[in-house]
Structure formats: C-alpha cells, structure tokens
Amino acid sequence: MRVQYKPFVRWLWLGGLLMAFGGILAAVDKRYSRQAKRELARRQAA
C-alpha cells in the first residue's frame, strides 16, 4: 500500500469548513431573521 501526501488537500478541507462556518453564522444571525420578519409582515399587509 502506498501513502501519498497531497499538501493542497488541507486547503480544500479548510475552505469547506470556512464556508460551512459562514453558512451557520449567517443562519443564526439575528439581523437577517429580523429583516425577513419585517419583509414578511410588509407583504402580508399589502
């Protein structure tokens, strides 16, 4: 069995983790949920 070391694979994993963290951060950010609630209320009132 051969073991191959690919140095740039670490950067691919790091980029994926960074994007996942950003998505989670955006999902739990209260500023976006407040804005979405305002837009929903505005649409229902119209």
KELO-888488 format. One record per residue (C-alpha): x, y, z. Coordinates in steps of 0.05 Angstrom, whole numbers, plus 32768, in hexadecimal, padded with zeros to 4 digits. Example, Ala and Ser with C-alpha at 12.3 -4.5 7.8 and 13.67 -1.06 7.14 Angstrom:
2
{X:80F6 | Y:7FA6 | Z:809C} $
{X:8111 | Y:7FEB | Z:808F} $
REM end
This chain:
46
{X:8000 | Y:8000 | Z:8000} $
{X:801B | Y:8044 | Z:7FEC} $
{X:800E | Y:8083 | Z:8015} $
{X:800B | Y:80C3 | Z:7FED} $
{X:8010 | Y:8107 | Z:800D} $
{X:7FEA | Y:813D | Z:7FEA} $
{X:7FF9 | Y:8181 | Z:800B} $
{X:7FC0 | Y:81A8 | Z:7FEB} $
{X:7F8A | Y:8179 | Z:8003} $
{X:7F90 | Y:819B | Z:8047} $
{X:7F7D | Y:81DD | Z:8026} $
{X:7F3F | Y:81BD | Z:8006} $
{X:7F27 | Y:81A4 | Z:8049} $
{X:7F36 | Y:81E7 | Z:806A} $
{X:7F0E | Y:820B | Z:8034} $
{X:7ED3 | Y:81DC | Z:803D} $
{X:7ED4 | Y:81E5 | Z:8088} $
{X:7ED8 | Y:8230 | Z:8081} $
{X:7E9C | Y:8231 | Z:8052} $
{X:7E74 | Y:8205 | Z:8081} $
{X:7E85 | Y:8233 | Z:80BC} $
{X:7E70 | Y:826F | Z:8093} $
{X:7E2E | Y:824E | Z:8082} $
{X:7E1F | Y:823C | Z:80CA} $
{X:7E32 | Y:8282 | Z:80E0} $
{X:7E02 | Y:82A0 | Z:80AD} $
{X:7DCA | Y:8271 | Z:80C1} $
{X:7DCE | Y:8284 | Z:810B} $
{X:7DD9 | Y:82CF | Z:8100} $
{X:7D9E | Y:82F4 | Z:811E} $
{X:7DA5 | Y:832F | Z:80EE} $
{X:7D8F | Y:8303 | Z:80B3} $
{X:7D55 | Y:82E3 | Z:80D8} $
{X:7D3A | Y:8328 | Z:80ED} $
{X:7D3F | Y:8341 | Z:80A6} $
{X:7D1B | Y:8304 | Z:808B} $
{X:7CE3 | Y:830C | Z:80BF} $
{X:7CDB | Y:8355 | Z:80AB} $
{X:7CD6 | Y:8344 | Z:8061} $
{X:7CA4 | Y:830C | Z:806F} $
{X:7C79 | Y:833C | Z:8098} $
{X:7C7E | Y:8371 | Z:8062} $
{X:7C67 | Y:833F | Z:802D} $
{X:7C2D | Y:8326 | Z:8056} $
{X:7C16 | Y:836E | Z:8064} $
{X:7C16 | Y:8380 | Z:801A} $
REM end
